[in-house]
Amino acid sequence: MKIQTKVFGEIEISEDKIIYFANGIVGFPELKRFALLHDEEKGNNAGIRFLQSIDEPGFAMPVMDPLLVKPDYDPHVNDDLLALAGKISQENLLVLVTVSIPGDLTKMSVNLQGPMIINVEEYKGCQIIVENKEYPVKFPIYEILQTGEGKAGA
């Protein structure tokens, strides 16, 4: 299927690559179908990707792997909250957090309290709210990205 997007222009999205969020995402419960897009030149190693809505082509949310900026990110989540993402395992689990990119890039942050859990085998996802307060809604990442200090495995 072809859609006209705000960020990427017209793109082709394979029907079998659409990620379904049964309850939508926080603030946008009506948006349920998404595609994960990234810079083709960087491939899957792209730091910031976009969760592109299929239902509203003008909506694309920047997301990233939280381990790139917080290598010890490991929120404890009740398994019941993950049910909408299907049968989750270490092999099929993708965790993404939303990225806030304001005009002043030095104030760039990620939301560690509301991760998106995606089952990459079943193409199902859900967004959860982490209960423990050690993960803030606005975790600053500008300096981490500049120095590369947060990269997992570094």
C-alpha positions as CSV (number, residue, x, y, z in Angstrom):
1,M,0.0,0.0,0.0
2,K,1.2,3.5,-0.7
3,I,0.7,6.4,1.7
4,Q,1.6,10.0,1.6
5,T,3.6,10.9,4.8
6,K,4.6,14.2,6.2
7,V,8.2,13.2,7.0
8,F,9.0,10.7,4.2
9,G,6.8,11.8,1.3
10,E,5.1,9.0,-0.6
11,I,6.2,5.5,0.6
12,E,5.2,2.0,0.0
13,I,4.4,-0.1,3.1
14,S,3.9,-3.8,2.9
15,E,0.6,-4.9,4.5
16,D,2.4,-7.7,6.4
17,K,4.8,-5.2,8.1
18,I,2.0,-3.1,9.7
19,I,2.2,-3.2,13.5
20,Y,-1.2,-3.3,15.2
21,F,-1.7,-1.5,18.5
22,A,-5.1,-2.7,19.8
23,N,-5.5,0.2,22.2
24,G,-3.7,2.7,20.1
25,I,-0.9,4.8,21.8
26,V,-1.1,7.2,24.7
27,G,-2.9,10.3,23.6
28,F,-4.0,8.8,20.2
29,P,-6.2,5.8,21.0
30,E,-7.8,5.9,17.6
31,L,-4.5,5.3,15.8
32,K,-3.9,1.6,15.8
33,R,-1.9,0.7,12.7
34,F,1.8,1.8,12.3
35,A,4.9,1.1,10.3
36,L,8.4,1.4,11.7
37,L,10.5,3.6,9.4
38,H,14.2,4.5,9.4
39,D,16.8,6.1,7.3
40,E,17.6,3.6,4.6
41,E,21.3,4.5,4.5
42,K,21.7,3.7,8.2
43,G,19.5,0.5,8.0
44,N,18.4,-1.0,11.3
45,N,21.3,0.8,13.1
46,A,19.5,4.1,12.8
47,G,19.3,5.8,16.2
48,I,16.0,7.6,15.7
49,R,13.3,5.9,13.8
50,F,9.7,6.9,13.1
51,L,6.5,5.1,14.1
52,Q,4.4,6.1,11.1
53,S,0.7,6.0,11.5
54,I,-1.1,4.2,8.7
55,D,-4.5,5.5,9.9
56,E,-3.3,9.2,9.9
57,P,-0.4,9.6,7.4
58,G,0.4,13.1,8.7
59,F,1.4,11.5,12.1
60,A,4.8,10.1,12.6
61,M,6.4,9.8,16.1
62,P,10.2,9.7,16.5
63,V,11.2,6.7,18.6
64,M,14.4,4.9,19.6
65,D,15.8,1.9,21.5
66,P,16.1,3.1,25.1
67,L,19.3,1.0,25.6
68,L,21.1,3.5,23.3
69,V,20.8,6.2,25.9
70,K,20.2,4.2,29.1
71,P,22.0,0.8,28.9
72,D,20.6,-0.3,32.2
73,Y,17.0,0.3,31.2
74,D,15.0,-2.6,32.5
75,P,11.5,-1.7,33.8
76,H,9.6,-4.4,35.6
77,V,6.2,-4.9,33.9
78,N,3.3,-7.0,34.9
79,D,2.8,-9.7,32.2
80,D,-0.9,-8.9,32.0
81,L,0.0,-5.5,30.5
82,L,1.9,-7.1,27.7
83,A,-1.0,-9.4,26.6
84,L,-2.0,-7.1,23.7
85,A,1.4,-7.7,22.1
86,G,0.9,-11.4,21.8
87,K,3.3,-14.0,23.2
88,I,6.5,-12.1,24.1
89,S,9.9,-13.6,24.3
90,Q,13.5,-12.2,24.3
91,E,13.8,-13.2,20.6
92,N,10.7,-11.3,19.4
93,L,10.7,-8.3,21.8
94,L,11.4,-4.8,20.6
95,V,11.2,-1.9,23.1
96,L,11.0,1.6,21.8
97,V,10.6,5.0,23.6
98,T,9.3,8.2,22.2
99,V,11.7,11.0,21.5
100,S,10.9,14.6,22.1
101,I,12.8,16.9,19.7
102,P,12.2,20.6,20.6
103,G,13.5,23.6,18.8
104,D,16.4,23.7,21.2
105,L,18.1,20.4,20.5
106,T,20.0,20.5,23.8
107,K,16.6,19.8,25.5
108,M,16.0,16.6,23.5
109,S,14.6,13.8,25.7
110,V,13.0,10.4,25.7
111,N,10.0,9.1,27.6
112,L,11.3,6.2,29.7
113,Q,8.0,5.9,31.6
114,G,5.8,5.0,28.5
115,P,7.7,2.4,26.4
116,M,6.2,0.7,23.4
117,I,6.5,-3.0,23.4
118,I,6.4,-4.6,20.0
119,N,6.3,-8.3,19.1
120,V,8.3,-8.3,15.9
121,E,7.0,-11.8,14.9
122,E,3.3,-11.2,15.3
123,Y,3.5,-7.4,14.4
124,K,1.5,-6.5,17.5
125,G,2.3,-3.8,20.0
126,C,1.2,-2.0,23.1
127,Q,2.3,1.0,25.0
128,I,2.5,0.7,28.7
129,I,3.1,3.0,31.6
130,V,5.9,2.0,33.9
131,E,5.0,2.3,37.6
132,N,8.4,2.9,39.1
133,K,9.5,6.5,39.3
134,E,13.1,5.9,38.4
135,Y,12.2,6.2,34.7
136,P,11.2,9.8,34.0
137,V,8.9,11.1,31.2
138,K,11.6,13.5,30.1
139,F,15.0,11.8,30.3
140,P,17.6,14.2,28.7
141,I,19.6,12.6,25.9
142,Y,21.3,15.4,24.0
143,E,24.7,15.1,25.8
144,I,24.5,11.3,25.7
145,L,24.0,11.3,22.0
146,Q,26.8,13.8,21.5
147,T,29.4,11.9,23.5
148,G,28.1,8.4,22.7
149,E,28.4,7.4,26.4
150,G,25.0,5.8,26.6
151,K,25.4,3.3,23.8
152,A,24.7,-0.3,24.8
153,G,27.8,-2.4,25.0
154,A,30.1,0.6,24.9
